């Protein structure tokens, strides 16, 4: 009796071992779902990260440069970035104030003279022409006083301009002059760049403008980043030599980029259409054409021929016997044959790296 029990246990163990061995020999695959998406063909165009506020600040007065901000210094709006010697302008201000005071004294005397002549004219002790002449001189002195006050305000304005201030927050990227050099109106002093307000400037063929609309989401990529942006504007003026337009794209996270960094921008080159889209890794490209492997409920891989359409980032539009939510093999399909049973790796282990953001060029 004991021998029969032991034999039955041995047979059960051998059968279970055979099942486990067979499961372990099944090809391991990673899968993803086919999706219905709005897709359009894309091309990658070169671009550069630029600042929306990038200015070369210049002097508005002449004089010796006394101080200039150091390279790389962060400044706030209104902070001084350079100072010019103002001693000559201060002397000019004193001279203008003295001229204004002299004219005011002359005008006061002339007004008193008019009052005396008016009294004499009433008693016929003075001619009317003398009174008219006095009034004319008073009017001219009033205009001279206005001119003197304008000169004072002009000098004060120039004195204020001896301290060059930042029109926006930013960093000192370049110095054109050094301390001790002489400046003139228009002399370039420093280049100020706002490193917070960044965007992408890209050159795109004119033909792409027909498929680009302000506000659409676009994909950007560089050697280190893969992000999205929004088309802020497409300048509708092409270069007659290159046949290119300039596109400006607002960056989703400016902190990830550096000014001057080379970036590629995905732009549509065909109308947007609703289609079945699959991950690019699901395609199996062989001599007889492109195909995908669909996994059935019984975990059997079926090879389905497809026609490849527009690509958009990590997804490719296809046409064929594939429906939305079909389970497709994205890794491990290279060595499979039609009708072969597979073992699906759990989704949590399906990828050794975090997925990249989707590259959807759809209306935002």
C-alpha positions in Angstrom: 0.0 0.0 0.0 2.8 2.4 0.9 4.5 1.7 -2.4 1.4 2.6 -4.3 1.2 6.0 -2.5 4.8 6.7 -3.1 4.4 5.9 -6.8 1.4 8.2 -7.1 3.2 11.1 -5.5 6.2 10.6 -7.7 4.0 10.6 -10.8 2.3 13.8 -9.6 5.6 15.5 -9.0 6.9 14.5 -12.4 3.9 15.8 -14.2 4.1 19.1 -12.3 7.8 19.4 -13.1 7.0 18.8 -16.7 4.4 21.5 -16.7 6.8 24.0 -15.0 9.6 23.1 -17.3 7.4 23.7 -20.3 6.3 27.1 -19.0 9.9 28.1 -18.3 10.9 27.2 -21.9 8.2 29.5 -23.4 9.5 32.7 -25.0 9.2 35.6 -22.6 7.7 38.8 -24.2 6.8 42.3 -23.2 3.5 43.7 -24.5 1.7 47.0 -25.0 -1.7 48.0 -26.2 -2.6 49.4 -29.6 -4.3 52.7 -29.3 -6.5 55.0 -31.4 -4.8 58.3 -31.8 -4.7 61.5 -33.8 -1.5 61.1 -35.8 0.3 63.1 -38.4 3.6 62.6 -40.2 6.5 64.5 -38.6 9.9 65.7 -39.6 12.6 66.9 -37.2 13.9 70.4 -37.7 16.9 72.0 -35.9 16.5 74.7 -33.3 18.2 76.5 -30.5 17.2 77.5 -27.0 17.1 81.3 -26.7 16.0 83.8 -24.1 13.0 86.0 -24.7 14.9 88.8 -23.0 18.4 89.3 -24.4 19.7 92.8 -24.7 23.0 94.7 -25.2 22.8 97.7 -22.9 24.5 100.9 -24.2 25.6 104.2 -22.7 23.5 107.3 -23.3 26.1 109.8 -22.1 29.8 110.4 -22.6 32.4 110.0 -19.9 34.8 107.7 -18.3 33.5 104.3 -17.2 34.0 104.1 -13.4 32.4 100.7 -12.7 30.8 97.7 -14.6 29.2 94.5 -13.3 31.2 91.3 -13.3 30.5 88.5 -15.7 28.0 85.9 -14.5 26.4 88.3 -11.9 22.7 87.9 -11.4 20.9 91.3 -11.3 17.3 92.3 -10.6 15.2 94.7 -12.6 16.4 98.2 -11.8 19.8 97.2 -10.4 22.9 99.1 -11.7 25.1 97.3 -14.1 27.5 100.2 -14.9 28.4 103.7 -13.8 29.9 106.6 -15.8 31.7 109.6 -14.4 29.1 112.3 -13.8 31.3 115.2 -12.6 31.0 117.2 -15.8 27.2 116.8 -15.9 27.0 118.0 -12.3 28.9 121.1 -13.2 26.6 121.5 -16.2 23.5 121.3 -13.9 24.9 124.0 -11.7 25.5 126.2 -14.7 22.0 125.7 -15.9 20.5 126.4 -12.5 22.6 129.6 -12.3 21.3 130.7 -15.8 17.7 130.1 -14.7 18.2 132.1 -11.5 19.7 135.0 -13.5 16.7 135.0 -16.0 14.2 134.9 -13.1 15.9 138.0 -11.6 15.8 139.8 -15.0 12.1 138.8 -15.4 11.2 140.1 -12.0 12.9 143.5 -12.8 11.2 143.6 -16.2 7.8 143.0 -14.6 8.3 145.8 -12.1 9.4 148.1 -15.0 6.1 147.3 -16.8 4.2 148.3 -13.7 6.0 151.7 -13.6 5.5 152.3 -17.3 1.8 151.5 -17.0 1.5 154.1 -14.2 3.4 156.7 -16.3 1.3 156.0 -19.4 -1.9 156.7 -17.5 -0.6 160.2 -16.8 0.8 160.6 -20.3 4.3 160.7 -18.9 5.5 157.8 -21.0 4.8 156.6 -24.6 2.8 153.4 -25.4 5.8 152.2 -27.4 8.0 152.0 -24.4 5.4 150.0 -22.6 5.0 147.6 -25.5 8.8 147.2 -25.7 8.9 146.3 -22.0 6.2 143.8 -22.4 8.0 142.2 -25.4 11.2 141.9 -23.4 9.3 140.3 -20.5 7.7 137.7 -22.8 11.1 136.9 -24.2 12.5 136.4 -20.7 9.7 134.1 -19.9 10.6 131.9 -22.9 14.3 132.1 -21.9 13.3 130.8 -18.4 11.4 127.9 -20.0 14.5 127.0 -22.0 16.7 127.2 -18.9 14.3 124.9 -17.1 14.4 122.4 -20.0 18.2 122.5 -19.9 18.1 121.7 -16.2 15.7 118.7 -16.7 17.9 117.5 -19.6 21.0 117.6 -17.5 19.2 115.8 -14.7 18.1 113.1 -17.1 21.6 112.7 -18.4 22.9 112.5 -14.8 20.4 109.7 -14.1 21.6 107.9 -17.3 25.2 107.8 -15.9 24.0 104.8 -13.9 22.9 102.1 -16.4 20.2 99.9 -14.9 18.9 96.5 -15.8 15.5 96.8 -17.7 14.7 93.2 -16.7 16.2 90.5 -14.3 19.0 88.5 -15.8 22.7 87.6 -15.8 25.6 89.5 -17.2 26.7 87.4 -20.2 29.3 89.7 -21.7 31.2 93.0 -21.1 32.0 95.2 -24.0 34.1 97.8 -22.2 36.4 97.8 -19.2 36.8 100.3 -16.3 38.6 103.4 -17.4 37.5 103.3 -21.0 35.7 106.3 -22.5 32.0 106.0 -23.4 29.9 107.8 -25.9 26.1 107.8 -26.5 25.5 104.4 -28.1 28.6 102.7 -26.8 27.8 99.0 -25.9 28.5 98.1 -22.3 27.1 94.7 -21.3 24.9 92.0 -22.6 22.1 91.1 -20.2 20.2 87.8 -20.6 17.2 86.6 -18.7 17.9 82.9 -18.0 14.4 82.2 -16.7 12.2 83.1 -19.7 13.4 80.7 -22.4 11.9 79.4 -25.6 13.0 77.5 -28.7 13.8 79.2 -31.9 13.6 76.7 -34.9 13.9 77.1 -38.6 11.3 75.1 -40.6 10.6 74.7 -44.3 7.8 76.9 -45.5 5.8 73.8 -46.6 5.4 72.9 -42.9 3.6 76.1 -42.1 0.4 74.8 -43.6 0.2 72.1 -41.0 1.2 74.2 -38.0 -1.1 76.2 -35.8 -0.4 78.4 -32.9 -1.1 76.5 -29.6 -0.4 73.0 -30.7 1.8 70.7 -28.7 5.1 69.8 -30.2 7.9 67.3 -29.2 11.4 68.5 -28.5 14.5 66.4 -28.1 18.2 66.9 -27.4 21.1 64.7 -26.4 19.9 64.9 -22.7 16.2 65.8 -22.7 13.0 64.7 -24.3 10.2 67.1 -23.5 7.2 68.9 -25.0 6.4 72.5 -25.9 3.7 74.7 -27.3 4.0 76.6 -30.5 3.8 80.2 -29.5 4.1 81.8 -32.9 5.1 81.0 -36.4 6.5 84.1 -38.1 4.9 84.1 -41.6 7.9 85.6 -43.3 10.2 83.2 -45.1 13.9 83.6 -46.1 14.1 83.9 -49.9 17.3 82.0 -50.0 16.7 79.1 -47.5 12.8 79.1 -47.9 12.6 78.8 -44.1 10.3 80.2 -41.5 11.0 80.9 -37.8 9.0 79.1 -35.2 9.0 80.0 -31.5 8.1 77.3 -29.0 7.3 77.8 -25.3 9.2 75.3 -23.2 7.2 73.2 -20.7 10.1 73.3 -18.2 12.7 76.0 -19.0 14.9 74.8 -16.1 15.8 71.7 -18.1 17.5 73.7 -20.9 20.5 76.0 -21.4 20.6 79.0 -23.7 22.3 78.0 -26.9 21.5 74.3 -26.5 20.9 72.5 -29.8 17.4 71.0 -29.9 15.3 69.2 -32.5 11.7 70.0 -33.0 9.1 67.6 -34.4 6.7 69.3 -36.8 3.9 67.8 -38.8 4.2 67.5 -42.6 0.7 66.0 -43.2 -2.8 66.5 -42.0 -3.8 65.0 -38.7 -5.9 61.8 -38.9 -7.4 59.4 -36.4 -5.7 56.0 -36.8 -4.4 53.0 -35.0 -1.1 53.7 -33.4 1.4 51.2 -31.9 4.7 51.6 -30.2 7.6 51.7 -32.6 9.1 48.6 -30.9 6.1 46.5 -31.9 7.1 46.6 -35.5 8.9 43.6 -36.9 10.6 44.6 -40.1 11.6 41.7 -42.5 12.2 41.2 -46.2 8.5 40.3 -46.7 7.3 43.6 -45.1 6.3 44.9 -41.7 4.3 43.0 -39.2 3.2 42.9 -35.6 2.6 40.0 -33.2 -0.8 40.0 -31.5 -1.2 38.0 -28.3 -4.5 36.1 -27.9 -6.3 35.3 -24.6 -4.6 31.9 -24.7 -1.2 33.7 -24.9 -0.6 32.6 -28.5 1.3 35.0 -30.8 -0.3 35.7 -34.2 1.6 37.4 -36.9 -0.3 40.2 -38.6 1.0 42.0 -41.7 0.6 45.8 -41.4 1.3 48.9 -43.5 3.3 51.5 -41.7 2.1 55.2 -41.8 3.1 58.4 -40.1 5.4 58.3 -37.2 5.1 60.5 -34.2 7.7 60.2 -31.5 7.6 56.6 -30.0 4.4 55.7 -31.9 3.7 54.7 -35.5 0.4 54.7 -37.3 -0.4 51.4 -39.0 -3.2 49.9 -41.1 -4.1 46.2 -41.1 -6.0 43.7 -38.9 -5.1 45.5 -35.7 -7.8 47.1 -33.5 -7.6 49.5 -30.6 -6.7 47.7 -27.3 -5.1 44.7 -29.1 -2.3 43.3 -27.0 1.0 43.5 -29.1 4.4 42.3 -28.4 7.0 45.1 -28.1 10.0 43.0 -27.0 10.9 39.4 -27.8 9.1 39.2 -31.2 12.2 39.0 -33.4 12.6 35.2 -33.0 8.9 34.3 -32.8 6.9 32.4 -35.4 3.2 32.6 -36.1 1.1 30.6 -33.7 3.8 30.2 -31.1 2.8 30.3 -27.4 4.5 32.9 -25.3 4.8 33.9 -21.6 4.0 37.5 -20.9 6.3 39.4 -18.5 4.4 41.4 -15.9 4.0 45.1 -16.8 6.0 46.2 -13.8 9.1 44.3 -15.1 8.5 45.0 -18.8 11.0 47.8 -19.1 14.3 48.5 -17.5 14.0 52.3 -18.0 11.3 54.9 -17.4 9.1 55.5 -20.4 9.7 58.7 -22.5 6.9 61.3 -22.6 4.4 60.9 -25.4 5.0 62.9 -28.6 1.5 63.9 -29.5 1.0 66.7 -32.0 -2.6 67.3 -31.2 -4.5 70.5 -30.7 -4.1 71.7 -27.1 
